[in-house]
Amino acid sequence: MNPWKQYQDQNKERFLEELLALLRIPSISAKSEHNSDMITCAQAVELALKQAGAPVTKIYETAGHPIVYGEIITDPSFPTVLVYGHYDVQPPDPLDLWNSPPFEPVIKNDKIYARGACDDKGQLYMHVKALESMMETGQLCCNVKVMFEGEEEVGSENLGHFLGYFRAKLRSIV
């Protein structure tokens, strides 16, 4: 069996429990009463990146919600892949249309039902667990930089400022 697949199979239950924990965080960027949840979620995403083997991680404050950044440089001569995602979710209103509470994940017929399960915490977490699997099995053959923002659902207003900061930082190094 492929070592990467074997690692995933061995850690499937842990991966699922970690995803369900992430889905329980009501990271609703559009509602100011969830500002502390946004910080909690950013911290959880950063921790997941660290646990996946990213030696460089950082939460960058913005005028709005934080951006989580991480990188794994396997060899500077290798190509670099940028992975983008977001950890914020849409408000779950109207709540009466939900069959179960939106931040209490339910698994039915091998599908997870929760706010953010698909857009975008589920996909974000898939990328993190793929990185972990490749790191743990020695199969990462490129450099990876990840950027997960907390404002995609409200227009990504601060993303441009963040990217400008990095562009200026790179120019000062080169």
N, C-alpha and C positions, 0 to 999 in steps of 0.2 A: 504494500500500500504506500502511496505517496506520503512522505513524512508530514507535509503540510496538512493534508487531509486527515491523517492519523491524529495530529495535534488538535485539530478542530473537533474531531469525534471524541477525543478524551476530555475536552474542556467544554463540550456543548452545554451541559447543565449550568456551569459557572457563567458562561457567556450569556445564557438566557436570563439568569438571575440578575446579572449586572445590567442588562438592557432593561429589564422590568423596573429596577431601581431608578434608572435614569428617566424612564417614562413617568414615574411617580412625581417627579419634580414639575410643578406647574409653571414652567418658564414662558409665561405669556408676556411678550415684549410690549404689547400695546396697552397694558394696564399697569400704571405706576404702583399699584398695591402689590405687584409681583416683582418689584425691583430686587428684593432680597433673594427671591427664588432664582432670578436671572444670575445673580452672583453665585449662589449655591450650585446651579447647573454648570456654569463656567468652571468652577472648581472641580466638579465631578468629571467633566470632560478632560480637564488638564491632568487630573489624577489617572484617568484611564490611559491617556497618552504616555505618562510616565511608566505605568505598569506594563504598557505594551512594548517598552524598551526605548522610547524616545529620550535621548540624553539631554536634549534641549527642549524645554517647554516654558511658556510664559503666558500669563494673562495680561493683556494690554488693556488698560482703561481707555475709554473713549468718552466723548461728551454724552453718549448714551449708554448702551450696554457693552460689556467687555468682549474682546476678541481673544480667542484662545489660539496660540501659535505653538507649533512643535516642529522639530526637524530631526531627521536621522540622516547623517552623511556617512554612507558606507565607504565611499571612495570619491574624492573630489573630481576624478576624471570620468566618473560614471554620469549618465544623464540624470536629471532631477525632475521628479514628478511633483506637481502641486495638487493637493487634494483640498477642495473647498466644500464646506457644508455649513449648516446653521443649527443651533440648538434651541432657538426660540420657536414657539408654536402660536397658532392662531387661537384667539379666545374660543372656548368650546360652546358658546351660546348659540342657540337656545338649548339649555341643559335638558329640557323635557324630550328632546329628540334622540337623546342617548339611551341605549338599552342598559348601560352600566355607567358608573361614574367615569368621566374622561381621564382622570389621573389615577385610576385604580385598574391597571391592565388586566384584561381577561383574555384567556386563550380558549378559542372555540374552533374545532376542526382544523387544528394546526395553524391558526391565524391569530395574531395578537391584535386586540382591539383596545386602543388607547389614543388619546390625543398625542400626535407626534410619532406614532409607531411607523408611519411611512414618510411623513414630511415633517421633520427630516431627521429626527433622532435615530430612527431605525437605520437609515442609510449611513448617517455619520458613524454610528457604532459599528456597522459592518466594516467600514474602512479601518477603524481603530483595531478591530479584532483581526482583520486581514494582516495589518502591520504586525500585530503581536505574533500571529501564526508564522509569518515569514521570518521575523526576528528570532523566534524560539527554535526554528528549524534551519536557520542559516541560509534561507532561500531569498533574501532580499537582495536583488541585483541592481538596484538603482538607489539614488538618494531620494528622500521623500521630505517634503515640507507640507505641513497641514495648517489650514487656517479655517477656524470655525467661528462664525460670527453670531451675535445675539440680536440682530436687527433685520434679518431678511424679511420677516413677516410685516415689517413696518417701513420698508423702503430702503434699507441699507444706507441710511443717511451718513453714517460715520465711516463707512468702508473706504471711500475715496480718500479721506484724510489719513487713515491708517496706511493705505497703499502709498500715498505720497510720502509719509514718514519713512517707510522702508526704501523707497526709491532714493530719497535724499541720503539715507544711511549708506546705501550701496555706493552712491557716487563719492561719498567721503572716504570710502575704503579703497576704491579703485584709483 
